[in-house]
Amino acid sequence: MYGSKLEKIQSVFKALVAENGNNVTAGKKFTSSVLRCSESTIDKRIAQGKNLPRYKKVGKFVVFNLYDVAEFLTQECVEVY
């Protein structure tokens, strides 16, 4: 299906951008729906500093680049709690 990991990431990225109204960045609400967790779980993971795609804080907002989210979703490792 995918020739390389990069092609897989790009495919997921394109799908996320299309789903997010052609925006390449997203807030906690969209990202939490993609990651299938609550916004409070996102907050908890930010506080713990683990198990999230890269993000930036802009004032009181948290912004995720969807390429980073796609890369996070296509990781081949699983973190066990």
C-alpha positions as CSV (number, residue, x, y, z in Angstrom):
1,M,0.0,0.0,0.0
2,Y,2.7,2.5,1.0
3,G,6.2,2.5,-0.5
4,S,7.8,4.1,2.4
5,K,7.2,5.5,5.9
6,L,7.4,9.0,4.4
7,E,4.6,8.2,1.9
8,K,2.5,6.8,4.8
9,I,3.0,10.0,6.8
10,Q,2.2,12.2,3.8
11,S,-1.0,10.2,3.1
12,V,-2.2,10.6,6.7
13,F,-1.2,14.3,6.7
14,K,-3.3,15.0,3.5
15,A,-6.3,13.2,5.1
16,L,-6.0,15.2,8.3
17,V,-5.7,18.5,6.5
18,A,-8.7,17.7,4.4
19,E,-10.7,16.7,7.5
20,N,-9.6,19.9,9.2
21,G,-10.9,22.3,6.5
22,N,-7.5,22.6,4.7
23,N,-5.8,23.9,7.8
24,V,-2.3,22.6,8.5
25,T,-2.5,23.3,12.2
26,A,-5.1,22.3,14.8
27,G,-6.0,23.0,18.4
28,K,-6.7,20.5,21.2
29,K,-10.3,19.8,20.2
30,F,-9.4,18.5,16.7
31,T,-6.3,16.8,17.8
32,S,-8.0,15.0,20.7
33,S,-10.6,13.7,18.3
34,V,-7.9,12.4,16.0
35,L,-6.0,10.8,18.8
36,R,-9.3,9.5,20.3
37,C,-8.8,11.0,23.7
38,S,-10.3,13.9,25.7
39,E,-9.0,17.4,25.8
40,S,-8.3,16.9,29.5
41,T,-6.1,13.9,28.5
42,I,-4.2,16.2,26.1
43,D,-3.7,18.6,29.1
44,K,-2.5,15.8,31.3
45,R,0.0,14.6,28.7
46,I,1.3,18.1,28.2
47,A,1.8,18.4,31.9
48,Q,3.6,15.0,32.0
49,G,5.6,15.9,28.9
50,K,5.0,12.6,27.1
51,N,3.0,10.6,24.6
52,L,2.0,13.6,22.3
53,P,2.9,14.9,19.0
54,R,5.1,18.1,19.0
55,Y,3.1,21.2,19.9
56,K,3.5,24.9,20.5
57,K,1.9,27.1,23.1
58,V,0.6,30.4,21.7
59,G,-0.6,32.4,24.7
60,K,-3.1,30.2,26.4
61,F,-3.7,28.0,23.3
62,V,-1.9,24.8,22.3
63,V,-1.4,24.4,18.5
64,F,-0.4,21.1,16.8
65,N,1.1,21.0,13.3
66,L,-0.9,18.2,11.5
67,Y,2.3,16.9,9.9
68,D,3.6,16.2,13.4
69,V,0.3,14.6,14.3
70,A,0.5,12.4,11.2
71,E,4.0,11.4,12.1
72,F,2.9,10.6,15.6
73,L,0.0,8.5,14.4
74,T,2.2,6.4,12.0
75,Q,4.9,5.6,14.7
76,E,5.5,1.8,14.8
77,C,6.1,1.7,18.5
78,V,3.6,1.4,21.3
79,E,4.1,2.9,24.8
80,V,2.8,0.8,27.6
81,Y,1.7,2.5,30.8
